[in-house]
Amino acid sequence: MSWHDRYGPIVRLAPGVCSISSPDRTVYSEQTRCTKSDFYSAFGPPGRSTLFAESDMKKHRRERKSLAPLFSTTAIVEKYSGGIDDCNKLFLQQLDRYDDKIIDMKHWLECWAGDIGSQVTFGKRIGFLDEREDVGHLLRAKASVLRYGSIVGIYPRIHPYVHALMAWWRGSKPIWLAYVLEFTKSRMAELQYQKHDLDGSNKDSTTGCLLGGMLAVHEKVSDHASIGGMRTDPLVFVFAGLGGLATTMSTTLFYLYQHPQCLSKLRQEMDTAGREGHSGIKSASHQLFTYKHGINMPYLDAVIKESARISPPNGAPLWRVLPEEGAIVHGHFLPGGSVVGSNLWVAHYNKNVYGADVQDFRPERWIQPPGEALSHMNQNLMMFGLGPRTCLGKNLACLEVSKLLSVVVRRFDLQPIHPTLEIESDFVAKARNHEVLVSRIAEKLRTSCE
């Protein structure tokens, strides 16, 4: 940020590599001709692309189109909401065990995000919340994979050699990879069996999870479904949850409980929505909000946006490669093949967009700002990426965060032990010191909130 304050909207980091202070439309619009850089190839096995890393725009567009129905509002509400509610109920049960105790909230939110990701992806929890531990060493592996990609991605040409060297050095698959591959194969077999009834007739293969839908998409072009044969690795969605989702939830809770006036406003909005019938439906799942009702609470939306703005879940720029004829970026011509990227931490602290108080947590900035300010703020908010590479699971992630947030703040006081939240950043930023004192809200107050 200090470099851009000193040198302006474009800062040259290396030959042919520039950082830009805000997301220029030439680079990130829906009509952009810029492609993802090779940086992202280091987040997967060499020679095998995924929807996340694919740099060919036509291939990416085709793959994204085939998977888009799995992330539609209808699919989110009808297929995934029940499993999400089950994970949230289990999360609440675990927090109930620690009333008047200090816990590492970062760890518990990673467990929640891992189980949410596996429930939505596989239709079954891996079991982090059930076992209250790092099942299959996946949480530790997530950190290692992201750190590897963040470093090796800077020099993507060495990725095949480093990957091969590490595989030779280990001599066998890592424990976490062997575990998750076996888990995936088991779920694939169960889903394929569920496709057929006793008479052998086909049934809907989606069965309430992404893997079932991905199998259906894959089998349209192939007679045999296998993990290796599926272009989009289902593990991508699990790791996405373990990374950005846990960080977003952690920072949102931290800043809310550090700002009691904001917490009070959010509780009042939820309480009012409940009385007026907008939060809807009283359910056995501790009165969790539905997708429809969550999107009709403006202050809840503002809190989530402001948390993602002040502490973005991504720590690296969103690197793009300019087309061969070059392009005008922030008023300057850059030659074709140049790699440019906007870092979320720089874009989200742009005083020209968010005001002079960018260091402050103030959800109110998202509530009826003057003129076109809201449009500019949304255009600069990069928590889910921008343009044709916007996260496919954006609406799903918003549902997951809003559902858990809506019940946690009405059930618990989670007083942070540390006055500031330390952020460790590689490709995905993550909280390091989010210890909290858990206190159940008095029954009378909690009932009024519910």
Order of alpha helices (4+ residues) and beta strands (2+ residues): alpha-beta-beta-alpha-beta-alpha-alpha-beta-alpha-alpha-alpha-alpha-alpha-alpha-alpha-alpha-alpha-alpha-alpha-beta-beta-beta-beta-alpha-alpha-alpha-alpha-beta-beta-beta-beta-alpha
